[in-house]
Amino acid sequence: MSEDIEVVVGRIGKPHGIRGEVTLDVRTDEPERRFAPGTVLRAQAPAGADRRPTSLTVARARWHQSTLLVTFEELADRNAAEAVRGTLLHATLAADETPEDPDEFYDHQLVGLAVVDLDGTALGEVRAVVHGSAQDLLTVRTPDGRDALVPFVSALVPEVDLAAGRVVVADRPGLVAPFPDEPGPAGQEPDEQGAP
């Protein structure tokens, strides 16, 4: 049986109002699922912070414009909300749990998958998922030991096959494979036509 996996789902921001409600920097694609009333999240205070709760229970969550506002049972007022500012919130997932949207994946599902091009040629292995403000990136470790960043968009990653353990990348020169005129893995220049 596989072990459960813990993932970061948010970071507490500034207080909102006087009744303990806080803004939340959401770090999940499923906020309605992760911040449902009654959900208990592990709380990790920033380094050097005073003693804080080690877990928080969601009492209520609501959207205000594009900001998620959350009330936790343990935070009674604005002072309590201010005291937990910067706290990371972790959810525990079953190792076999998957997102509700079939086109979404948890990081742990992608890390370790083989990366192949459209023809099935091996390009490397997914080493990490980098969450950017504009888009997510897959870190691909190539057979020659380089790390390439591939935007995790359908035009460049048309297929993720968890059952087969692979990710298909529509590779182009310079994305994962080096440009044709770059040195090879051993530092050797490629042959040039007409060279003496």
Disulfide bonds with the S-S distance in Angstrom:
none
